[in-house]
């Protein structure tokens, strides 16, 4: 696969991640891709087993150019990816509904990232243990230090996959209505309806011991705050820890 020369601040461009349409919305910049990945905790991993395509939703986290996800050791996806398998991980955010004056020009505002690489199981016990701590601490800063110690059986029952991002691209639409010039006179409402995922008030466990309050380490998840902003903040805290 041919890969073009590239700036080290960007991902290399090849036939896998080259943008085919609407090039002005796209970017191969590492910071742009990271921003989309880090603002989410749910991704979709696509792969093929014996020629049959699959796409599995799962939680993910990032350290540098390396992506991780985990699940049950009995998982078909993880058992298939364990030996080193080409995979494509995608993340998307819906930011707005765009209503135009023609059906053709209706659209959506969004942020998306597509990452390619070879997924492999983490066999090293220390690397796996560190990853299992990271899946919690990346989202909830320093939380594992206060939790019950994970058991050997729990570690055995969990498989962790790592994938170095070999190529990636981000694509973003953050604009208003794009009608054809002659359609602006058409008498119908047009505009953008913003879409946001907002955090609600925490709901304590019904069996929580009296006197245990909401921990200050979770201040990023204050009620009314946007989830993507909270996750970007916890990623920065994790990288700085």
Buried (B, 14 or more C-beta within 10 A) or exposed (E): EEBEEEEEEBBBBBEBBEBEEEEEBBBBBBEBBBBBBBBBBEBBBBBEEEEEEEEBEBBBBBBEBEBBBBBEBEBEBBBBBBEEBBBBBBBBBEBBBBBBBEEEBBBBBBBBBBBBBBBBBBEEEEEBBBBBBBBBBBBBBEBBEEEEEBEEEEBEEBBBBBBEBBBBBBBBBEEEBEBEEEBEEEEEEBEBEEEEEEBEEEEEEEEEEEEEEEEEBBEBBEEEBEBBEBBBBBBEBBEEE
